[in-house]
Amino acid sequence: EEAPVEDREKITGFCLQDAQLSQMVHLANLCESQFGAGRDIEWGFENNILYLLQCRSITTWKAA
């Protein structure tokens, strides 16, 4: 079911808070230092807690 979004903040605002973004950067750096560069990282927030769902090698990336 589709419904129009009337809250302007939900349309133009950021989906993450600065603190959440900082947590994600930290997580990405930890994954890269542990497993190496070129990681496909899946994550999620629940109750403002960041969870790592998956971290694996990127399999479809090709250098330009």
PyMOL commands that set and color helices and strands:
alter all, ss='L'
color gray80, all
select helices_A, chain A and resi 8-12+18-35
alter helices_A, ss='H'
color red, helices_A
select strands_A, chain A and resi 39-46+49-57
alter strands_A, ss='S'
color yellow, strands_A
deselect
rebuild
show_as cartoon
